[in-house]
Amino acid sequence: MKKLFLTATVAATLLLNSCSTVPLTGRSRLDLVSNDQVLPMAFQAYGEFLTENKATVLPASSAQALKVKTIGSRLITAVQTYMNNNNYGNLIKDYKWEVNVVQNNEKNAWCMPGGKIVVYTGILPVTQDDAGLATVMGHEIAHAIAGHSAERMSQQMVSQGIATAGGVALSKNPRAQSTFNTLYGVGAPIAMLKYSRNQELEADRLGLIFMAMAGYNPTASTSFWQRMSASSAGAQKPAEFLSTHPSDATRIAQIQKYLPEAQQYYKK
């Protein structure tokens, strides 16, 4: 038990000294993985994705690609301006922004660390207009700006470390070790799911602000998420506490709470 206590003390000290702050929200995030480690992996993965999907990447001159790239450019400019003007420029200095549109029926979009963005054509009928598309892209860019991928990697490192340390510390007490493994094996995954849901809501909050900075009315986001919810009506979804994403109702309710903050950044 003494070994476990010492291990926990060392881990707590490490965590306290390995945190950074998320822009705008001010949340303290676990930061064990640096951009120097994450960005090369992201850039390589993005390049591989484009190569593998070369046949379905829309030409930059196509109407859909032009629309997505234009909105993406406005969002990127707004984010860069804010970050550079508020002492966060170092967080994005190595970003290599890029926006591509892929012909795919999946209702999806994503932004890798380093600003590598992909929008699937399947989500465009749901976004419907520029503000709807800005909602999606602002949300995805927010994941990158908030460092959510690196934070998840850091959390997994800590989770694995605790599991290993607990197993070693209790190795001479099989019964205690079994109890620890059972409780930790159940609790850790559920805790990670909660982290993921919280990151989704944080990305919603930041995304609203980013779209407002770029000149898109954030109130349009509520309509988009309502359409997104309706587009998946009837599909089986896990209980919220077992999901990586908040329920549609939770997300829309939280967005409505975030809107007054985002409106302060909105100028037509």
C-alpha positions in Angstrom: 0.0 0.0 0.0 2.9 2.3 0.7 4.3 1.7 -2.8 0.9 2.6 -4.2 0.7 5.8 -2.2 4.2 6.8 -3.4 3.3 6.0 -6.9 0.2 8.1 -6.7 2.2 11.0 -5.2 4.7 10.9 -8.0 2.0 10.7 -10.6 0.1 13.7 -9.0 3.3 15.8 -9.1 3.9 14.9 -12.7 0.4 15.8 -13.7 0.5 19.2 -11.9 3.7 20.1 -13.8 2.3 18.8 -17.2 -0.7 21.0 -17.8 -1.4 23.8 -20.2 -4.4 26.1 -20.7 -7.0 25.8 -23.5 -7.5 29.2 -25.3 -10.7 31.0 -24.5 -12.2 28.4 -22.1 -9.2 28.6 -19.7 -9.5 24.9 -18.9 -6.4 23.3 -17.6 -5.5 20.3 -19.8 -3.1 17.4 -19.4 -0.1 18.0 -21.7 2.4 15.2 -21.8 2.7 15.1 -25.6 4.1 18.1 -27.5 3.4 19.4 -31.0 6.9 18.2 -32.0 5.6 14.7 -31.4 2.0 15.0 -32.6 2.2 17.1 -35.8 4.6 14.9 -37.8 2.3 11.9 -37.2 -0.7 14.0 -38.2 0.9 15.3 -41.3 2.0 11.8 -42.4 -1.5 10.4 -41.7 -3.1 13.2 -43.6 -0.9 12.6 -46.6 -1.6 8.9 -46.6 -5.3 9.6 -46.4 -5.2 11.9 -49.4 -3.2 9.3 -51.4 -5.5 6.5 -50.5 -8.6 8.6 -51.4 -7.1 10.4 -54.4 -9.9 9.4 -56.7 -12.5 10.9 -54.4 -10.8 14.2 -53.5 -12.7 17.0 -55.3 -10.8 19.3 -57.5 -10.2 22.7 -55.9 -12.1 24.4 -58.8 -15.3 22.5 -58.1 -18.2 24.4 -56.6 -18.4 22.4 -53.4 -14.6 22.6 -52.8 -14.6 26.3 -53.5 -17.4 26.9 -51.0 -15.7 24.7 -48.3 -12.3 26.2 -48.8 -13.6 29.8 -48.7 -15.4 29.2 -45.4 -12.3 27.3 -44.1 -10.1 30.2 -45.1 -12.2 32.7 -43.2 -12.2 30.5 -40.1 -8.5 29.9 -40.3 -7.8 33.6 -40.6 -10.0 34.4 -37.6 -8.4 31.7 -35.5 -4.8 32.8 -36.4 -5.6 36.4 -35.7 -7.1 35.6 -32.3 -4.3 33.2 -31.3 -1.5 35.6 -32.4 -3.1 38.6 -30.7 -3.6 36.7 -27.4 -0.2 35.1 -26.7 -1.3 31.7 -28.1 0.6 32.0 -31.4 3.2 29.5 -30.3 0.5 26.8 -30.2 -0.1 27.1 -33.9 3.2 28.3 -35.3 4.0 24.9 -36.8 0.5 24.4 -38.3 0.3 23.8 -42.0 -3.4 24.5 -42.7 -5.1 22.7 -45.6 -8.7 22.0 -46.5 -9.9 19.3 -48.8 -13.3 18.0 -49.7 -13.9 14.2 -50.3 -16.8 12.6 -52.2 -18.2 10.4 -49.4 -21.8 9.9 -48.3 -20.7 9.8 -44.6 -22.0 12.8 -42.7 -18.6 13.8 -41.3 -15.7 16.2 -41.2 -12.5 16.4 -39.2 -9.5 18.5 -38.5 -6.2 16.8 -37.5 -3.6 18.4 -35.2 -1.7 20.9 -37.3 -4.8 22.2 -39.2 -5.3 19.4 -41.7 -9.0 19.5 -42.5 -11.3 17.2 -44.5 -15.0 17.7 -45.2 -17.1 14.8 -46.6 -19.8 15.7 -49.2 -22.3 13.7 -47.3 -22.6 16.4 -44.6 -23.2 19.2 -47.0 -27.0 18.6 -47.4 -27.2 18.8 -43.6 -25.2 22.0 -43.3 -27.4 23.6 -46.1 -25.8 27.0 -45.9 -22.5 28.9 -45.1 -23.3 29.3 -41.4 -24.2 25.6 -41.1 -20.9 24.6 -42.7 -19.0 27.1 -40.5 -20.6 25.4 -37.5 -19.1 22.1 -38.5 -15.7 23.4 -39.5 -15.4 25.6 -36.5 -16.2 22.7 -34.3 -13.5 20.5 -35.9 -10.9 23.3 -35.9 -11.7 23.8 -32.2 -10.6 20.2 -31.5 -7.2 20.9 -33.0 -6.8 24.3 -31.2 -7.8 22.8 -27.9 -5.2 20.1 -28.3 -7.8 17.3 -27.8 -5.8 14.6 -29.6 -2.7 15.2 -27.6 -4.7 15.4 -24.4 -6.3 12.0 -25.2 -2.9 10.5 -25.9 -1.7 12.0 -22.5 -4.6 10.6 -20.7 -4.0 7.1 -22.2 -0.4 7.3 -21.1 -1.4 8.1 -17.6 -4.1 5.5 -17.6 -1.7 2.8 -18.7 0.9 4.0 -16.2 -1.5 3.8 -13.3 -2.6 0.3 -14.3 1.0 -0.9 -14.5 2.0 0.8 -11.2 -1.1 -0.5 -9.4 -0.3 -4.0 -10.6 3.3 -3.8 -9.4 2.5 -2.2 -6.1 -0.1 -4.8 -5.2 1.7 -7.8 -6.7 2.2 -9.4 -3.3 -1.5 -9.1 -2.5 -3.4 -11.1 -5.1 -6.8 -10.3 -3.7 -6.1 -6.6 -3.6 -4.6 -6.7 -7.0 -7.7 -8.5 -8.4 -10.0 -5.9 -6.8 -7.9 -3.1 -8.2 -7.9 -4.6 -11.7 -11.6 -5.1 -11.7 -12.5 -1.6 -10.4 -9.9 0.1 -12.6 -10.9 -2.0 -15.7 -14.5 -0.7 -15.3 -13.9 2.8 -14.1 -11.1 3.9 -16.5 -12.9 3.4 -19.8 -16.0 5.1 -18.5 -13.9 8.0 -17.3 -12.3 8.3 -20.7 -15.7 8.4 -22.4 -16.7 11.3 -20.1 -13.4 13.1 -21.1 -14.4 12.6 -24.7 -17.9 14.0 -24.2 -16.5 17.0 -22.4 -14.1 17.6 -25.2 -17.0 17.5 -27.7 -18.8 20.2 -25.7 -15.7 22.3 -25.4 -15.2 22.1 -29.2 -18.8 23.2 -29.6 -18.2 26.2 -27.4 -14.9 27.2 -29.1 -16.4 26.5 -32.5 -19.2 28.9 -31.9 -16.7 31.6 -31.0 -14.5 30.9 -34.0 -17.4 31.0 -36.5 -18.6 34.3 -34.9 -15.1 35.7 -35.3 -15.2 34.7 -38.9 -18.4 36.6 -39.5 -21.0 33.8 -39.3 -23.9 34.1 -37.0 -23.5 31.5 -34.2 -27.2 31.2 -33.6 -27.4 29.2 -36.9 -25.6 26.4 -35.1 -28.7 25.3 -33.2 -30.6 24.7 -36.4 -27.7 22.7 -37.9 -27.5 20.4 -34.9 -31.2 19.9 -34.9 -31.0 18.9 -38.6 -28.0 16.7 -37.8 -30.1 15.0 -35.1 -33.1 14.6 -37.4 -30.8 13.1 -40.1 -29.9 10.2 -37.8 -33.4 9.7 -36.3 -34.2 6.0 -35.8 -30.5 5.0 -35.6 -29.6 3.0 -32.6 -27.3 5.0 -30.3 -25.6 3.9 -27.0 -26.6 5.4 -23.7 -24.9 8.8 -23.2 -22.6 7.6 -20.4 -21.3 4.8 -22.8 -20.8 7.2 -25.7 -17.9 9.3 -26.9 -20.3 12.0 -27.8 -23.0 13.8 -25.8 -26.6 13.1 -26.7 -28.2 15.4 -29.3 -30.5 16.9 -26.6 -27.5 17.6 -24.3 -25.5 19.1 -27.1 -28.2 21.4 -28.3 -29.0 22.5 -24.7 -25.4 23.3 -24.0 -25.0 25.2 -27.3 -27.9 27.4 -26.4 -26.1 28.2 -23.1 -22.9 29.1 -25.0 -24.6 31.4 -27.6 -24.5 34.6 -25.5 -20.8 34.3 -25.1 -20.2 33.6 -28.8 -22.5 36.5 -29.9 -20.0 39.0 -28.3 -17.6 38.0 -31.0 -20.0 38.3 -33.9 -19.8 41.1 -36.4 -21.6 40.9 -39.7 
